[in-house]
Amino acid sequence: MNKLNLRYIGVIRTPFKEPSGTPIQPSGGRGVRATVEVLPEYDEGLADIEGFSHIILIYHFHLTKGPMLTVRPFMDDSAHGVFATRAPSRPNPIGISVVRLVRRDNNILRIQDVDIVDGTPLLDVKPYVPEFDPNAVVRIGWLEGKTNNIRSSKDDGRFSKP
């Protein structure tokens, strides 16, 4: 099997010290403030990021107990294929979150609307531009009718390392 080596470019600092109790999507973490500490050698790459209201954080799910191809996601009692979910226990444990960028202080990004565990390794940052992904959502599969409680849904630890 082919391998790909990635390097962390920083760390995400949040009030959530463990997966259990962490919001399961950014909309569930609405108003939660955090910081992204980009390593100083990547500071130059943040030039002009402050012009965007939202950014996409791409990160490593470093606390998952390993890949599973079938999972019981947080918002359903039935099992689904991992690629039809946003569960963290994936063959490549990579997460994405669209968060609000409050401000930039050199290599520190002040953000809010966070659903990420403290100490999560950052892989990349991209500006969020709604016109780049203008697809009208027609279907949301098994999640139909199950997203109403997203703001109160929290991680229960089912995908975390013991």
N, CA and C of each residue as an Amber inpcrd file, in Angstrom:
protein
   486
   0.8360000  -1.1790000   0.0000000   0.0000000   0.0000000   0.0000000
   0.8850000   1.2490000   0.0000000   0.4720000   2.2470000  -0.7490000
   1.2250000   3.5010000  -0.8160000   1.0700000   4.2830000   0.4730000
   2.1310000   4.9790000   0.8280000   2.1010000   5.8220000   2.0170000
   2.4000000   7.2490000   1.6270000   1.8840000   8.1520000   2.4230000
   2.0830000   9.5730000   2.2120000   2.5340000  10.1660000   3.5350000
   3.5860000  10.9090000   3.5150000   4.0620000  11.5630000   4.7330000
   3.6120000  13.0150000   4.7320000   2.9180000  13.3910000   5.7800000
   2.4930000  14.7790000   5.9650000   3.2120000  15.3400000   7.1740000
   3.3460000  16.6270000   7.2200000   3.9290000  17.2550000   8.4060000
   2.8980000  18.1860000   9.0200000   2.9070000  18.2480000  10.3180000
   2.0330000  19.1780000  11.0210000   2.5770000  20.5810000  10.8300000
   1.6650000  21.5380000  10.6730000   2.0950000  22.9240000  10.5270000
   1.7440000  23.7500000  11.7580000   1.1430000  23.1010000  12.7450000
   0.7730000  23.8050000  13.9600000  -0.0900000  22.9400000  14.8440000
  -0.6990000  23.5890000  15.8340000  -1.5480000  22.8900000  16.7900000
  -2.7690000  23.7490000  17.0830000  -3.9030000  23.0880000  17.3070000
  -5.1540000  23.7780000  17.6110000  -5.3750000  23.7090000  19.1180000
  -5.5920000  24.8690000  19.7420000  -5.7940000  24.9650000  21.1900000
  -7.2570000  25.3250000  21.4720000  -7.9330000  24.4570000  22.2180000
  -9.3530000  24.6500000  22.4930000  -9.6440000  24.3780000  23.9670000
 -10.8470000  24.6900000  24.4320000 -11.1940000  24.3770000  25.8120000
 -11.5470000  22.9060000  26.0410000 -11.5930000  22.0950000  24.9830000
 -12.0060000  20.6940000  25.0970000 -10.7830000  19.8080000  25.3040000
 -10.5990000  19.3360000  26.5270000  -9.3820000  18.5940000  26.8860000
  -9.4190000  17.1220000  26.4920000 -10.5800000  16.5960000  26.1360000
 -10.7070000  15.2060000  25.6940000 -11.8660000  15.1150000  24.7150000
 -11.8890000  14.0620000  23.8990000 -12.9760000  13.9490000  22.9200000
 -14.3630000  13.9210000  23.5580000 -14.5310000  13.1690000  24.6240000
 -15.8360000  13.0510000  25.2650000 -16.3100000  14.4250000  25.7360000
 -17.4870000  14.8220000  25.2810000 -18.0540000  16.1200000  25.6360000
 -17.7840000  17.2140000  24.6290000 -16.9420000  16.9540000  23.6380000
 -16.6380000  17.9300000  22.5960000 -17.8010000  17.9860000  21.5990000
 -18.1730000  19.1750000  21.1200000 -19.2080000  19.2360000  20.0830000
 -18.7980000  18.3760000  18.8870000 -19.7890000  17.8440000  18.1770000
 -19.4550000  16.9270000  17.0830000 -19.3890000  17.6080000  15.7120000
 -19.7480000  18.8690000  15.6300000 -19.6240000  19.6510000  14.4020000
 -19.4450000  21.1150000  14.7940000 -18.8660000  21.9560000  13.9160000
 -18.6750000  23.3640000  14.2590000 -19.9720000  24.0780000  14.6600000
 -21.0990000  23.7290000  14.0610000 -22.3520000  24.3850000  14.4590000
 -22.7170000  24.0490000  15.8970000 -22.2580000  22.9060000  16.4030000
 -22.4680000  22.5500000  17.8020000 -21.5420000  23.3010000  18.7360000
 -20.4580000  23.8520000  18.1880000 -19.5060000  24.6200000  18.9810000
 -19.6560000  26.1120000  18.7680000 -20.8320000  26.5260000  18.3110000
 -21.0550000  27.9340000  18.0070000 -20.7110000  28.8140000  19.2110000
 -19.8650000  29.7930000  18.9830000 -19.4620000  30.7340000  20.0220000
 -18.2240000  30.3050000  20.7980000 -17.8220000  29.0460000  20.6910000
 -16.6390000  28.5650000  21.4110000 -15.3930000  29.1610000  20.7590000
 -14.5490000  29.7880000  21.5770000 -13.3340000  30.4260000  21.0740000
 -12.1280000  29.5310000  21.2840000 -11.1640000  29.6490000  20.3790000
  -9.9500000  28.8360000  20.4350000  -8.8610000  29.5640000  19.6620000
  -7.6790000  28.9590000  19.6290000  -6.5780000  29.5130000  18.8360000
  -5.9610000  28.4150000  17.9890000  -5.3940000  28.8370000  16.9010000
  -4.6000000  27.9710000  16.0440000  -3.1850000  28.5270000  16.0910000
  -2.2580000  27.7210000  16.5980000  -0.8600000  28.1400000  16.6810000
  -0.1170000  27.5400000  15.4930000   0.0970000  28.3610000  14.4800000
   0.8420000  27.9240000  13.3030000   2.3250000  28.0410000  13.6340000
   3.0910000  27.0180000  13.3010000   4.5260000  27.0520000  13.5780000
   5.1420000  28.2860000  12.9130000   6.0830000  28.9450000  13.5960000
   6.6530000  30.1930000  13.0760000   7.2090000  30.0770000  11.6510000
   7.7440000  28.9260000  11.2830000   8.2970000  28.7970000   9.9290000
   7.2310000  28.8560000   8.8340000   5.9390000  28.7790000   9.2170000
   4.8440000  28.8710000   8.2440000   4.0970000  30.1920000   8.3460000
   4.5450000  31.1090000   9.1850000   3.8910000  32.3980000   9.4020000
   3.6800000  33.1660000   8.1040000   4.6640000  33.1570000   7.2460000
   4.5650000  33.8760000   5.9630000   3.3820000  33.3780000   5.1270000
   3.0500000  32.1070000   5.2690000   1.9300000  31.5320000   4.5270000
   0.5690000  32.0400000   4.9790000   0.5200000  32.7250000   6.1160000
  -0.7340000  33.2790000   6.6130000  -1.0180000  34.6780000   6.0800000
  -0.1240000  35.2300000   5.2650000  -0.3280000  36.5760000   4.7220000
  -1.6830000  36.6550000   4.0320000  -2.4560000  37.6630000   4.3800000
  -3.7550000  37.9930000   3.7980000  -4.9040000  37.1200000   4.2850000
  -4.6610000  36.1590000   5.1760000  -5.7380000  35.2990000   5.6800000
  -6.7770000  36.1070000   6.4620000  -6.3410000  37.2270000   7.0820000
  -7.2540000  38.0150000   7.8950000  -8.3680000  38.6720000   7.0840000
  -8.2760000  38.6320000   5.7620000  -9.3390000  39.1670000   4.9090000
 -10.5390000  38.2430000   4.7780000 -10.4610000  37.0540000   5.3450000
 -11.5420000  36.0700000   5.2430000 -12.2590000  35.9470000   6.5890000
 -13.5730000  35.8450000   6.5420000 -14.3390000  35.6990000   7.7850000
 -14.3000000  34.2640000   8.3010000 -14.1220000  33.2990000   7.4000000
 -14.1090000  31.8830000   7.7790000 -12.9290000  31.1820000   7.1120000
 -12.4150000  30.1930000   7.8090000 -11.3230000  29.3880000   7.2620000
 -11.6510000  27.9130000   7.4580000 -11.0170000  27.0980000   6.6420000
 -11.1590000  25.6480000   6.7520000  -9.9020000  25.1240000   7.4220000
 -10.0870000  24.4170000   8.5330000  -8.9710000  23.7710000   9.2100000
  -8.9720000  22.2970000   8.8220000  -7.8230000  21.8200000   8.4170000
  -7.6440000  20.4010000   8.0950000  -6.6750000  19.8650000   9.1340000
  -7.0780000  18.7990000   9.8080000  -6.2980000  18.3470000  10.9610000
  -6.2940000  16.8300000  11.0900000  -5.4400000  16.3630000  11.9680000
  -5.2670000  14.9250000  12.2180000  -6.0890000  14.5200000  13.4330000
  -6.9770000  13.5410000  13.2670000  -7.7140000  12.9680000  14.3960000
  -6.7340000  12.0750000  15.1690000  -5.9200000  12.6680000  16.0070000
  -4.8280000  11.9580000  16.6760000  -5.2640000  11.1260000  17.8740000
  -6.5000000  11.2440000  18.3040000  -6.9400000  10.5200000  19.4890000
  -7.9130000   9.3780000  19.1840000  -8.0810000   9.0470000  17.9130000
  -9.0060000   7.9590000  17.5810000  -8.3740000   6.6010000  17.8550000
  -9.2270000   5.6170000  18.0980000  -8.7290000   4.2810000  18.4290000
  -8.3870000   3.4570000  17.2010000  -8.4570000   3.9980000  16.0550000
  -8.0610000   3.2830000  14.8520000  -9.1730000   3.2470000  13.8260000
  -8.8300000   2.8460000  12.6110000  -9.8250000   2.8690000  11.5390000
 -10.8930000   1.7930000  11.6990000 -12.1050000   2.1610000  11.3230000
 -13.2310000   1.2400000  11.2510000 -13.9450000   1.5440000   9.9430000
 -14.3290000   0.5260000   9.2160000 -15.0340000   0.7480000   7.9520000
 -16.5370000   0.8650000   8.1410000 -17.0430000   0.3470000   9.2410000
 -18.4430000   0.4970000   9.5990000 -18.4950000   1.1070000  10.9910000
 -19.2740000   2.1670000  11.1370000 -19.3430000   2.8820000  12.4110000
 -20.7920000   3.1760000  12.7790000 -21.0250000   3.3670000  14.0610000
 -22.3170000   3.8570000  14.5500000 -22.0800000   5.3250000  14.8940000
 -22.4530000   6.2380000  13.9980000 -22.1470000   7.6580000  14.1970000
 -22.9340000   8.2540000  15.3600000 -22.5130000   9.4260000  15.7980000
 -23.1250000  10.0900000  16.9390000 -24.6010000  10.3880000  16.7420000
 -25.0360000  10.6030000  15.5180000 -26.4060000  11.0510000  15.2970000
 -27.3550000   9.9390000  14.8560000 -26.9390000   8.6750000  15.0470000
 -27.8060000   7.5750000  14.6400000 -27.4650000   6.3310000  15.4580000
 -28.4290000   5.4710000  15.6280000 -28.2100000   4.2150000  16.3460000
 -27.8370000   3.0750000  15.4120000 -27.9220000   3.3080000  14.1190000
 -27.5930000   2.2740000  13.1350000 -26.1690000   2.4420000  12.6280000
 -25.5800000   1.3440000  12.2030000 -24.2250000   1.3730000  11.6330000
 -24.2820000   1.8340000  10.1800000 -23.2330000   2.5620000   9.7700000
 -23.1060000   3.0550000   8.3970000 -21.6530000   2.9080000   7.9740000
 -21.4160000   2.8800000   6.6730000 -20.0520000   2.8990000   6.1730000
 -19.3810000   4.1970000   6.5870000 -18.1340000   4.1220000   7.0130000
 -17.4420000   5.3060000   7.5320000 -17.4150000   6.4540000   6.5180000
 -17.3880000   6.1270000   5.2190000 -17.3220000   7.1840000   4.2110000
 -18.6670000   7.8780000   4.0080000 -19.7330000   7.3520000   4.6180000
 -21.0410000   8.0020000   4.6000000 -21.2830000   8.7350000   5.9190000
 -20.2070000   8.9410000   6.6950000 -20.2990000   9.6340000   7.9830000
 -19.1550000  10.6340000   8.1050000 -19.1730000  11.3660000   9.1980000
 -18.0500000  12.2380000   9.5320000 -17.3300000  11.7280000  10.7760000
 -17.4990000  10.4530000  11.0610000 -16.8510000   9.8340000  12.2230000
 -15.3310000   9.9410000  12.0890000 -14.6190000  10.0930000  13.2150000
 -13.1700000  10.2740000  13.1690000 -12.3520000   8.9990000  12.9400000
 -12.8980000   7.8360000  13.1620000 -12.1320000   6.5880000  13.0210000
 -12.1210000   6.1510000  11.5580000 -11.2460000   6.7540000  10.7950000
 -11.1860000   6.5860000   9.3460000  -9.8440000   5.9680000   8.9510000
  -9.7550000   5.3720000   7.7580000  -8.4540000   4.8470000   7.3180000
  -7.3660000   5.9190000   7.3200000  -7.7100000   7.1320000   6.9260000
  -6.8260000   8.2910000   7.0490000  -7.5340000   9.2530000   7.9880000
  -7.1370000   9.3040000   9.2560000  -7.8770000  10.0810000  10.2500000
  -7.6890000  11.5870000  10.1010000  -8.3420000  12.1220000   9.0680000
  -8.2410000  13.5460000   8.7560000  -9.6000000  14.1850000   8.9860000
  -9.5950000  15.3090000   9.6930000 -10.8180000  16.0570000   9.9460000
 -10.7760000  17.4130000   9.2730000 -11.9680000  17.9630000   9.0310000
 -12.0840000  19.3270000   8.5070000 -13.1520000  20.0570000   9.3100000
 -12.9260000  21.3160000   9.5390000 -13.9130000  22.1670000  10.1960000
 -13.8460000  23.5510000   9.5770000 -15.0100000  24.1140000   9.2830000
 -15.0970000  25.5090000   8.8470000 -15.3740000  26.3250000  10.1070000
 -14.4540000  27.2230000  10.4270000 -14.5540000  28.0230000  11.6450000
 -14.4920000  29.5050000  11.2950000 -14.9910000  30.3240000  12.2200000
 -14.9270000  31.7780000  12.0260000 -13.5380000  32.2640000  12.4400000
 -12.9210000  33.0610000  11.5830000 -11.6440000  33.6890000  11.9030000
 -11.9330000  35.0400000  12.5480000 -11.5720000  35.1780000  13.8150000
 -11.8040000  36.4200000  14.5550000 -10.7000000  37.4230000  14.2470000
  -9.4360000  36.9600000  14.3200000  -8.3110000  37.8280000  13.9680000
  -7.0260000  37.0010000  13.9030000  -6.0170000  37.6180000  13.3400000
  -4.6840000  37.0130000  13.2650000  -3.7140000  37.8550000  14.0780000
  -2.9450000  37.2070000  14.9220000  -1.8560000  37.8490000  15.6580000
  -0.5730000  37.1080000  15.2820000   0.1020000  37.6030000  14.2350000
   1.3070000  36.9480000  13.7110000   0.9870000  35.5070000  13.3260000
   1.5450000  34.5200000  14.0380000   1.3130000  33.1170000  13.6810000
   0.1670000  32.4860000  14.4880000  -0.5790000  33.3100000  15.2250000
  -1.7130000  32.8180000  16.0140000  -3.0110000  33.2820000  15.3530000
  -3.8870000  32.3210000  15.0680000  -5.2050000  32.6340000  14.5380000
  -6.2200000  32.4920000  15.6640000  -6.9810000  33.5560000  15.9190000
  -8.0510000  33.5200000  16.9130000  -9.3200000  33.1060000  16.1660000
  -9.9440000  32.0290000  16.6310000 -11.0890000  31.4750000  15.9190000
 -12.2570000  31.2420000  16.8760000 -13.4280000  30.9750000  16.2960000
 -14.5700000  30.5560000  17.1030000 -15.4480000  29.6180000  16.2930000
 -16.4140000  29.0050000  16.9800000 -17.2970000  27.9700000  16.4270000
 -16.5000000  26.6840000  16.2320000 -15.9680000  26.1830000  17.3330000
 -14.9760000  25.1080000  17.3090000 -15.5330000  23.7940000  17.8290000
 -15.1740000  22.7130000  17.1500000 -15.5660000  21.3510000  17.5310000
 -14.3450000  20.4340000  17.6050000 -13.2150000  20.9570000  18.0370000
 -11.9340000  20.2480000  17.9500000 -11.3340000  20.1010000  19.3440000
 -10.6890000  18.9710000  19.5890000 -10.0550000  18.6900000  20.8740000
  -8.7390000  19.4630000  20.9910000  -8.4520000  19.9620000  22.1860000
  -7.2130000  20.6860000  22.4590000  -5.9880000  19.8370000  22.1120000
  -5.0090000  20.4660000  21.4720000  -3.7690000  19.7840000  21.1190000
  -3.8140000  19.0670000  19.7840000  -4.8940000  19.2410000  19.0370000
  -5.0190000  18.5660000  17.7410000  -3.9920000  19.1150000  16.7570000
  -3.2450000  18.2170000  16.0980000  -2.2560000  18.6520000  15.1080000
  -2.9170000  19.2220000  13.8440000  -2.4610000  20.3850000  13.4330000
  -2.9730000  21.0670000  12.2450000  -2.1820000  20.6300000  11.0180000
  -2.8980000  20.2720000   9.9570000  -2.2540000  19.8760000   8.6980000
  -2.2720000  21.0020000   7.6650000  -3.3540000  21.7930000   7.6400000
  -3.4650000  22.8360000   6.6260000  -4.5610000  23.8230000   7.0170000
  -4.4930000  25.0030000   6.4120000  -5.4990000  26.0510000   6.5610000
  -5.8410000  26.5320000   5.1670000  -7.1320000  26.6820000   4.8950000
  -7.5720000  27.2070000   3.6030000  -8.6610000  28.2370000   3.8460000
  -8.7550000  29.2550000   2.9960000  -9.8560000  30.2080000   3.1490000
 -11.1600000  29.5550000   2.7060000 -12.2390000  29.8860000   3.4010000
 -13.5570000  29.3980000   3.0080000 -14.1830000  30.4180000   2.0720000
 -14.5810000  29.9580000   0.8880000 -15.2010000  30.8200000  -0.1130000
 -16.4700000  30.1280000  -0.5950000 -17.6460000  30.5870000  -0.1770000
 -18.8800000  29.8760000  -0.4960000 -19.1320000  29.6950000  -1.9880000
 -18.6760000  30.6310000  -2.8030000 -18.8990000  30.5110000  -4.2490000
 -18.0970000  29.3700000  -4.8800000 -17.0890000  28.8770000  -4.1970000
 -16.3020000  27.7690000  -4.7380000 -17.0380000  26.4400000  -4.6150000
 -17.9770000  26.3550000  -3.6990000 -18.7390000  25.1280000  -3.4700000
 -20.2310000  25.4490000  -3.5080000 -20.7370000  25.8910000  -4.6640000
 -22.1150000  26.3880000  -4.7140000 -23.1890000  25.3220000  -4.8940000
 -22.8800000  24.0750000  -4.6680000 -23.8620000  23.0150000  -4.8960000
 -25.0460000  23.1230000  -3.9490000 -26.2360000  23.0940000  -4.5240000
 -27.4370000  23.0620000  -3.7030000 -27.5900000  21.6350000  -3.1820000
 -27.7880000  21.4950000  -1.8880000 -27.9260000  20.1760000  -1.2930000
 -29.3100000  19.6270000  -1.6200000 -29.3210000  18.4480000  -2.1970000
 -30.5660000  17.8130000  -2.5820000 -30.9240000  16.6990000  -1.6000000
 -29.9010000  15.9490000  -1.1810000 -30.1280000  14.8210000  -0.2690000
 -29.0170000  14.7980000   0.7730000 -29.3470000  14.3800000   1.9830000
 -28.3240000  14.1970000   3.0050000 -28.3770000  12.7840000   3.5920000
 -28.8610000  11.8440000   2.7860000 -28.8110000  10.4300000   3.1350000
 -29.4520000  10.1050000   4.4690000 -28.8040000   9.2450000   5.2200000
 -29.3240000   8.7610000   6.4980000 -29.4660000   9.8720000   7.5420000
 -28.8460000  11.0320000   7.2940000 -28.9510000  12.1480000   8.2340000
 -30.2670000  12.9240000   8.1060000 -31.0580000  12.6100000   7.0940000
 -32.3380000  13.2900000   6.8960000 -33.1640000  13.2330000   8.1840000
 -33.5460000  14.4000000   8.6950000 -34.3650000  14.4850000   9.8940000
 -33.6100000  14.2870000  11.1990000 -32.2770000  14.1520000  11.1530000
 -31.5080000  13.8800000  12.3670000 -30.5680000  15.0170000  12.7620000
 -30.5750000  16.1080000  12.0400000 -29.6250000  17.1870000  12.3130000
 -30.1840000  18.2770000  13.2180000 -31.4300000  18.1610000  13.6490000
 -32.0500000  19.2090000  14.4740000 -31.3680000  19.4050000  15.8140000
 -30.7450000  18.3680000  16.3760000 -30.1380000  18.4680000  17.6980000
 -28.6210000  18.6450000  17.6510000 -28.0840000  19.1030000  16.5350000
 -26.6360000  19.1920000  16.3830000 -25.9980000  20.0980000  17.4380000
 -26.6580000  21.1620000  17.8170000 -26.0610000  22.0830000  18.7900000
 -25.9060000  21.4690000  20.1680000 -26.7390000  20.5030000  20.5060000
 -26.6420000  19.8760000  21.8270000 -25.9330000  18.5250000  21.7830000
 -25.5800000  18.0460000  20.5910000 -24.9090000  16.7470000  20.4730000
 -23.4370000  16.8750000  20.8260000 -22.9470000  15.9440000  21.6330000
 -21.5520000  15.9460000  22.0750000 -20.9360000  14.5780000  21.8380000
 -19.6340000  14.5520000  21.6980000 -18.8690000  13.3210000  21.5780000
 -19.0400000  12.5160000  22.8640000 -19.3060000  11.2260000  22.7340000
 -19.4630000  10.3790000  23.9100000 -18.2640000   9.4590000  24.1210000
 -17.2030000   9.6770000  23.3560000 -15.9840000   8.8980000  23.5350000
 -15.9240000   7.5910000  22.7660000 -16.9150000   7.2780000  21.9820000
 -16.9570000   5.9720000  21.3100000 -15.8250000   5.7470000  20.3130000
 -15.2020000   6.8080000  19.7890000 -14.1390000   6.6370000  18.8110000
 -12.7390000   6.9300000  19.3830000 -12.6640000   7.2580000  20.6580000
 -11.4060000   7.6580000  21.2930000 -10.5810000   6.4730000  21.7510000
  -9.2670000   6.6980000  21.7800000  -8.3690000   5.6910000  22.3510000
  -8.7460000   5.4620000  23.8000000  -8.6240000   4.2080000  24.2800000
  -8.9650000   3.9370000  25.6900000  -8.0270000   4.6220000  26.6560000
